[in-house]
Amino acid sequence: MVQIPITLVIALMAIVTALWPGVASWSETSSLHHALTHGLYLLAGALVGLQIAWWTRVTARDNFSSTKDHEVIS
């Protein structure tokens, strides 16, 4: 069973909240509310970026350790 990372779940929830019809009309009332809605998008983008960075780091670490294990010392 594949687990979905919590960062992607929170990012999806932030995007859904920002797209919610109540929030869409709420964001038109003032500049502060509009900025808060953009903050939800910023949070979602940052979380997706952090998750991709984590996957890249883990993949690089695994690739480095697998090449190190097969190294022949003469």
C-alpha positions as CSV (number, residue, x, y, z in Angstrom):
1,M,0.0,0.0,0.0
2,V,1.4,3.4,-1.0
3,Q,1.1,6.2,1.5
4,I,0.4,9.7,0.5
5,P,2.8,12.2,2.1
6,I,1.1,14.5,4.6
7,T,2.7,17.6,2.9
8,L,0.8,16.8,-0.3
9,V,-2.4,16.3,1.6
10,I,-2.1,19.7,3.4
11,A,-1.2,21.3,0.0
12,L,-4.3,19.8,-1.6
13,M,-6.4,21.0,1.3
14,A,-5.0,24.5,1.0
15,I,-5.8,24.6,-2.7
16,V,-9.3,23.3,-2.2
17,T,-9.8,25.9,0.6
18,A,-8.6,28.7,-1.7
19,L,-10.9,27.5,-4.5
20,W,-14.0,27.1,-2.2
21,P,-16.8,29.4,-3.5
22,G,-17.1,31.1,-0.1
23,V,-13.4,31.9,0.0
24,A,-13.5,33.1,-3.6
25,S,-16.2,35.7,-2.8
26,W,-14.5,36.4,0.6
27,S,-11.3,37.3,-1.2
28,E,-13.0,40.0,-3.2
29,T,-14.0,42.0,-0.1
30,S,-10.6,43.5,0.8
31,S,-7.0,43.5,0.0
32,L,-6.2,41.7,3.2
33,H,-8.6,38.8,2.4
34,H,-7.2,38.7,-1.2
35,A,-3.6,38.4,0.2
36,L,-4.7,35.7,2.6
37,T,-6.1,33.7,-0.3
38,H,-2.8,34.1,-2.1
39,G,-1.1,32.9,1.1
40,L,-3.0,29.6,0.8
41,Y,-1.6,29.2,-2.7
42,L,1.9,30.1,-1.5
43,L,1.6,27.5,1.3
44,A,0.5,24.8,-1.1
45,G,3.3,25.6,-3.5
46,A,5.9,25.6,-0.7
47,L,4.7,22.2,0.6
48,V,4.8,20.7,-2.9
49,G,8.3,22.0,-3.3
50,L,9.4,20.7,0.0
51,Q,8.0,17.2,-0.8
52,I,9.8,17.2,-4.2
53,A,13.1,18.3,-2.5
54,W,12.7,15.5,0.1
55,W,12.1,12.9,-2.6
56,T,15.2,14.1,-4.5
57,R,17.3,14.0,-1.4
58,V,16.2,10.4,-0.5
59,T,16.7,9.2,-4.1
60,A,20.2,10.7,-4.2
61,R,21.1,9.2,-0.8
62,D,19.9,5.8,-1.9
63,N,21.8,6.0,-5.2
64,F,25.0,7.0,-3.4
65,S,24.7,4.2,-0.9
66,S,23.9,1.6,-3.5
67,T,27.0,2.5,-5.6
68,K,29.2,2.6,-2.4
69,D,28.1,-1.0,-1.5
70,H,29.2,-2.4,-4.9
71,E,32.6,-0.6,-4.8
72,V,35.6,-3.0,-5.3
73,I,38.7,-2.3,-3.3
74,S,41.9,-3.9,-4.6
